[in-house]
Amino acid sequence: MRSSTADGRMRMNSNETSRAIWMDTPLANLASESARMAGVGDPNDAGWTWTLPSQYPDLIPLGGGIPDAPTIPTEQFREALNAVLDEEADDAMVYGGWTGFDGLREVMADRQNRIEGLDLDADNFIIHNGSSAAMDNIAKGFINQGDVVIVEGPSFSGIVETIQAYLAEVVEVPIDDDGISLEAVASAIAEAESAGKTVKMIYTIPDYHNPTGVTMSDSRRRALLDLCAVHRVLLVEDGAYSELYFDDAPPRSMYALSDGYGVMRVGSFSKVAATGLRIGWVQARHEITSALTKVRYDMGTSPILLRAMARYLKTGHLETHVAEMRDLYTLKCRTLCDSLEEHCAQYVRFTRPEGGFFLWLECIGASASEVRLAAAEEGLIFPSGSTFFHDPDKARDKYLRLAFSSASVEQMRQVGPRLASTFRKVVD
């Protein structure tokens, strides 16, 4: 008979052989095409980071679009969560379904009706784990491999990468002071159609654009809707920053202008409340939301959070919070712009945004990548503008994006002197 020791050795040898086989198998050989496009299996780092090493004692975070931490309504949301656990625990502790908690969708519909004078109901909304998951649902429902999707260049890279993951052909078009370039969109559509390709959709951030801060004009919105209708191109508008205006509200959404025909709107509570809530949504006509539920398989988002958010919204606290945030972000942005104009006028060009979280800088006399690296030594952390371009040929090394949402007002005052010191080191 074979001894137990011999059996153990055979199992050990078998394990070692299996391990050796897997160690010699490149991950890229197993990954999907979309994963390989994202860099899986590439020996180079395909990702990016906005964090750089710095010995500066007082770092100023200008990287991510994160709401002002001290003002997040933590206690009010805690009360809502506790009430859900005390009064609705049985329903809150089970799967929530594909569309999300009906009570929250009803409150969201009522709120959006007040904001834009619409006639929405709960079935116009599907709730997701943030707006990126909402875009993933849209992509899964409408994008076929090889479809052309037009995006702004620059744009929010997270959404663009989501679109690319469905093997779409992403085409970048420029953005100007009135929003996405209509001439460039028309040209991209014509070129694709002449090549026999299907232009499936356009993704745009019309209000306080990320990263440029631009707001699309009303006339541009109407012209874009007409162009999309003629060519049967779906329009996805991202309203993440729409409520965070400084003085006047932005023009009406393209969803409102079109009564939702041909338009899907994605939104989120991340920017107006807290990113950790992870509550986003698709707003669309009933036939669209119905189609999207057919390709959703994740059993929905957290019923506890959705029920708590519904309670929070019903109190009216969010309206008060958003109004306070508008005032705060207005002050932060003005302070930052004043500081840059006083200390860096010879080094940067920019247009003051009318809302949102971001200031888009054009560097004068130095490359953005050099400035970004040198700025870390001055305690300034922010991304290069090239991060927000999908097409590397269009990612000119001359732009920086500064987020003014999370750092304090006093820190905003310090940005100008520190960035001026940075430019002097790079230029001189």
ABEGO torsion letter per residue (X at the ends): XBBAAAAAAAAAAAAAAAAAAAAABBAAAABBAAAAAAGBGBABBABBBABBBBABABBBBAABBBBBAAABBAAAAAAAAAAAAAAAAAAAABBAEAAEBAAAAAAAAAAAAAAAGBBBBAAABBBBBEAAAAAAAAAAAABBBGBBBBBBOBBBAAAAAAAAAAGBBBBBBBBBAAEBBAAAAAAAAAAAAAAGBBBABBBBBABGBOAAGBBBBAAAAAAAAAAAAAAGBBBBBBAAAAABBABBBBBBBAAAAAGGBGBBBBBBAAAABBAAAGBBBBBBBAAAAAAAAAABAAGEBBAAAAAAAAAAAAAGAAAAAAAAAAAAAAAAAAAAAAAAAAAAAAABBBBBBAEEABBBBBBBGBBAAAAAAAAAAAGBBBBBAAAABABAAABBBABBBBBAAABBAAAAAAAAAAAAAAAAAAAX
